[in-house]
Amino acid sequence: MKITVIFPARDLEPTKATVSVMPPSLTLLAALTPDKHEVTLVDMFMGDQVEYESEVDLVAITVRTPLAVAAYEIADEFLKREKKVILGGPHTFALPEEAKSHASAVAIGEGEKLWPIILKDAEQDKLKDFYVCGPYPVEGLKGTVHHEKERPSLEGLPMMRRDLLPKKRYFMDSMFTTRGCPNHCRFCPVTDIFGSKIRHRPIDEVVAEVATLAKLYFNVDDSVFGHPQIKDRPVENQYYLDLYKELAGLRPKHLWGGAGGLSAVNYKDGRKILELAAESGLSAVAAGLESISSKGQKQSGAWRKLHYTSPDTFDLRKMKENIRTIQDLGIVIMGFFIIGWDEDTGETYYRTLDFCDECNIIPFIFTLTPMPGSQIYQEYLEQGRILTDRPWDHYGGGYVVFKHPLMSENEMLEANSEVMRQGYSMGRISKRTLHAVTRRLSLYVLTTSFFTQLGLRKAYRQLHEQIQARS
């Protein structure tokens, strides 16, 4: 069969102007495809166009909530041409029946077990309506179902087919080492999708893959530091200790980024994992801090991933200390914050930027978007707080999709727009870049930090102009 795998994009993507990362969902699915099939990858995020008139037999589309409108439009066009269309991704996990109305079949959960079965059924014109991988209830699905009850092992995975995309247009490669998250943050569906138990790829397989990557890569794990607070599973910590020792020995040395929790600093093993990660080339970490207040931590549920015993024990001073400790290892911190918890006001946006300025962290300050599949979304939906007339492409930058008790929609939009415009002034960008290179003297750190922020400056100014035009 001729197969096309598509990563859709919207017309305005605030992150398009930032450092580009090769999408792992496309390259992994291609790697799982038997050689007898011909695979084409389409990354619309980087400007690829969809060829509707191509002689394709099967089209697979990754669906994230902000891209659902675009994904459905593409899927509908192929269905009109009587092509087989498979939809998968986090949005189909949350709303499988909706997705099915735009697809020949819907994949729910991870693809390692499902994709070979889907391909076999497609060849025989025997596609089922739903393909499910994981311990999820399937009784409510309307139609035929193939159900793999256990999540896949991550052992023996093929290397991603990076050769199917032009490597020169991506600033960073991508890879992963684990799946699973024990944190159950109320705004995030990741724990439900991947499970609370962490599954690991074999270290030798990870090291072999990293050795093939470009100088810079991004690890898409939920936490590259693991979860050192889980003391009853010492093997969990040992995995990261062993992994980063091996990666530190690779030559030439790679620099890399990933997501991780600052609270790893608070544990003996966690501190050692941080040090070894930095030695292995970790130069930037995306840290989900979510809120600078205990009330925001409580409503978000983020206090659990920050390893506080309760939201009442949240300590902003301790957060600042952890930030400094990680920065002193030569690791740039990108701080992700959500504004829009019930006690937040317009002033919260500016106080959060002040916090980022004080700590020299790159600010990612967003208004809350309750994502389908998350606890917050379900609660707000039942309370009548979700603005149900808004399309899915409003779920991701520049829009408000829920009712706040203290702020109007325009107040949130304008405050968020203005704070991010200010946050990426040339003075702030220069100050943060200087702070980064004084802790890790590297041309790559200098260029990555500066040009990533310059891209964000451009993206947020475009978003600011769009919001002003709508006001």
Secondary structure, DSSP 4 states (H G I P E B T S, - for coil): -EEEEEE---S--GGGGS--B--HHHHHHHHTS-TTSEEEEEEGGGT----TTS--SEEEEE--GGGHHHHHHHHHHHHHTT-EEEEESHHHHH-HHHHHTT-SEEEEE-HHHHHHHHHHHHHTT---SEEEESS---TT--S-EEEE-SPPP-TTPPPP-GGGS-GGG-SBEEE-SEE--S---TT--HHHHH-SS-EE--HHHHHHHHTTS-SEEEE--S-TT--TT-TT-HHHHHHHHHHHHHHHT-SSPPEEEEE--GGGGGSHHHHHHHHHHHHHTEEEEEEEEE-SSHHHHHHH-TTTTTT-SSGGG--HHHHHHHHHHHHTTT-EEEEEEEE--TT--HHHHHHHHHHHHHHT-EEEEEE----TTSHHHHHHHHTT-B-TTS-GGGSSSS---B--SS--HHHHHHHHHHHHHHHT-HHHHHHHHHHHHTTS--HHHHHHHHHHHHHHHHHHHHHHHHHHHH-
